[in-house]
Amino acid sequence: MKEKISIGILGLGTVGSGVVKVLKNHDEVEIKKIAVKDITKKRNIDGLNKSMLTDNPQTIVEDTDIQVVIEVIGGINPAFDLIKTAIKNKKHIVTANKELVAKHGAELFELAKKNNVTILYEAAVAGGIPIIMPLKLSLGANNISKIAGILNGTTNYILTKMDTEGREFEDVLKEAQDLGYAEADPSGDVKGFDAAYKIAILSSIAFDKKVDVNNVYIGGIDNITSTDISFAKEFGYKIKLVAIGQMANDNKIDVRVHPMLVPKTHLLYGVDDVVNAVMVEGDAVGKVMFSGPGAGDLPTASSVVGDLLCIVGDLLLDNTPIPLMRCKQRNGAKHLEIDNTRNKYFIRVNAKNVPGVLGDLGTICGNNNINLYNIVQKGVLEDGSARVVLLTEAALEKDLNKAIEEMNKKESINKVQNIIRVMD
Ligand code: HSE
């Protein structure tokens, strides 16, 4: 029996540093090489030996001693090519790269199958929260009907601050950037792409169909205002960026990311700040929720090293890592187009302060099969216009779009200012 497994790490940023720190406590793993951009950069990482560093990642993916490669560079290039070379050289892969798994997972899993190696990627979704293995293994007995999650910590932090402090999006985003929570280019987070990669990955596993991330409907939080949040609060909701994957009719799946009003009664309502959470509904288990840190060096390293130790444990016994852990992505999913989804809506309108305007709104909704649940006018603004908020019952998105078009053309209505979907 072997005593140690040699590994290589591609990348030594936040997650890579966390992995080195956590691996200090695991004698069965020897870090042989770590690929970095700048070998001369000063680094103060507990457990790091400078002789491990190389600025040539190719030497890792081609090293015959190395049995497992950890990829924590992120992005498509050069991670994709490096992983492919590593697989062809019969190395098992652990990656935290959500974009790569979402966009090229199928190709990588196929290549891994051919080469009889495993790719594990627990850290790619929701950082430190174990969700991939539970979905693949522990919940394997269930037909999963729905996954709903808060999968992006940056946007959850911004929306929580807007809610608790009554501040505007731009102001909180700037503070989050100054504190290092949000990236200098925040678009991947605030426009919803990061969460879209994650829900595409989870849906592929849960529904056993390859979900193409290009078919995921994506909406960001950059048009949410403190006015929307305070109205939502008054009605008993918080606004959150929610990622959903659910089975629809005709064997189609409905996968999307966009802001939603979350009611007090929902499990996701209390998930605030940078915390992530994933709720899964299965026919046997009912509803289960996983929550915890969705980012950060040590939480993400917890998932990376957990995957690594699964592989290492088997390699030490001279076994191939358990085939069950491998990803089997079957045929591609048929997607339900967003126009054909049914949702409840929050609609904020700026209208003229004239007799009959509430009637106009009600009539337009009625003519488009939209049943109103609540309609509120909050006085008159300084410029003489009226602020009106409508909450609807579930309606077809294409009917809603027609109603909005008619509202925007109506003489008594200045503009529909925001439309946000509402969770049940
Ligand atoms: N940027 C992500 C977030 C973490 O804010 O949750 C990594 O996916």
Residues whose N, C-alpha, C, O or C-beta is under 5 A from the ligand:
A	BS01	HSE	L151 N152 G153 T154 D189 D194 G294 A295
